[in-house]
């Protein structure tokens, strides 16, 4: 099959619908346009035919008369999904449909596979995610969700730039898997004869840039965690990470709520909107709730990081949670919060005062040495962001890393390795600094009103097909 090498189109469906909205029924504009897209509907009625052509902006009808159009019979034999380039005049039919009255046309590509029903789309989930190229044409909601994600990413960048943050890029191949307590993917670098790890977070690299004198930096990039796949988790996902010298966690909470609320306004035009059939609010200021307070409310008895470890462990066991021998009181408190309170946080809320035990990179709280100046934001019952006043003492950081190594030796899967280069960087001096990480895929889920993370990732991770 020979097809053209190019087609010089000069008009899009959406712009035509807007520019020629004034045409009366049965009226011709006298303007000739070149349009291109896929045929998604085609019907013949004797010596005329009607086709719906979809491009990246929307749909427009093609009005085809045997007496006017070249190769009329061939046009009526096009497959649904075929790409066509059309030259014709803009008209409104007697039935009121804005159309391009086809004079000449050419098939730009033939669709050898069916794209699904125009109205029902593609219902097979495996086909939708494995062949997103078909899903995008068949399901309008998929196109809308991915477009909304794109709008969100642009808004995030623009707001970070406006706040004085410089965008940077840090390595994806890491000699040490650190920056977050997560299981990494491992790969082999043949030339260096060494194992490397796909980064689980860019955090330590970005803080080294602050040590180097860049006071505000951010990165929008992919991170990789060798963990399960679920409606909220994909092993490969996108994070916003940023760091600001001279800020503490209170400053970063203020920036976080303004950033997220501002992005919602940029994308949706509102900070209160419907998500999964229920109103949700990003309106500032967000509630700030200590972890121990939320766990106590859910448990209906007072608990804190100072509660005896065995007492906290008992509450977990009563609820069917297996308690690892290496867990201290801080980890037990965090598990109680996760199992009892996390899902109740619907409107955007900051959870604060995380135990030191579960926060190896966070600075100790100035009012309680067993807690840290760390926060996580929650919305719709799921974590959206994580931030804290950064630990900048190299001696204590080494001790925290060594504790992580002890936990790993005791059988903990999600721990951090000791990063000697990062400790050395801290020895050159990190000023008071606050950091933030925001899960872009989860934010996109909220803004696109999707309950499954796969819907906002163009090509989610899937198990390979068996031949």
Secondary structure, DSSP 4 states (H G I P E B T S, - for coil): ----S-------HHHHHHHTTTPPTT-EEEEEEEEEEEEEEEEEETTEEEEEEE-SS-EEEEEEETTTSTTHHHHHTPPTT-EEEEEEEEEE-TTS-EEEEEEEEEEEE---S---BTTTB---HHHHHHTHHHHHHH-HHHHHHHHHHHHHHHHHHHHHHHTTPEE----SEESS--SSSSPPPEEEETTTTEEEEE-S-SHHHHHHHHHTT-SEEEEEEEEE-----BTTB-SEEEEEEEEEET--HHHHHHHHHHHHHHHHHHHHS-SEEEETTEEEE-PSSPEEEEHHHHHHHHHTS---TTS-HHHHHHHHHHTTPPPPTT--HHHHHHHHHHHHTGGG--S-EEEE--BGGG-TTBPEETTEEEEESEEEEEETTEEEEEEEEBP--HHHHHHHHHHHHHHHHTT-SS-----HHHHHHHHT---SEEEEEEEHHHHHHHHHT-SSGGGGSTT---PPPP-
